[in-house]
Amino acid sequence: DFCSQDLNSGVKPGFPKTVKTNNPEVLKAARHSVEKFNNCTNDIFLFKESHISRALVQVVKGLKYMLEVEISRTICRKNTHACLDHCDFQSNPTLKQTLSCYSEVWVIPWLHSFEVPVLRCH
């Protein structure tokens, strides 16, 4: 019956669920993480997301995305304020760098608000 199916569905409201890493909203959340990283680092080059290995979303007064993402150094310098979409990754072996990051991005769509309360890269 309906009640037993509902109780045994395995989906619990408010719990994180896996989403596709190529989902447009996941890509947007990853970009906000990279922008925060770029604002916090002293590197002269901008970084950009190079691979999203895992994405979860949780409904909490908006959407909280939990991302495992690799970010890599681009050829664009910070002082040019280039759009990251037009920045290629470094090909120079001495300048190439990729970091693994865990990020949480809180999105409140009706307020057009994005916050990145957690960003850890190594």
Sequence and secondary structure as in RCSB ss.txt:
>XXXX:A:sequence
DFCSQDLNSGVKPGFPKTVKTNNPEVLKAARHSVEKFNNCTNDIFLFKESHISRALVQVVKGLKYMLEVEISRTI
CRKNTHACLDHCDFQSNPTLKQTLSCYSEVWVIPWLHSFEVPVLRCH
>XXXX:A:secstr
 HHHHHHTS   TTS EE  TT HHHHHHHHHHHHHHHHH   SEEEEEEEEEEEEEEESSSEEEEEEEEEEEEE
EEGGGT  GGG  B  STTT  EEEEEEEEEEEGGGTEEEEEEEEE 
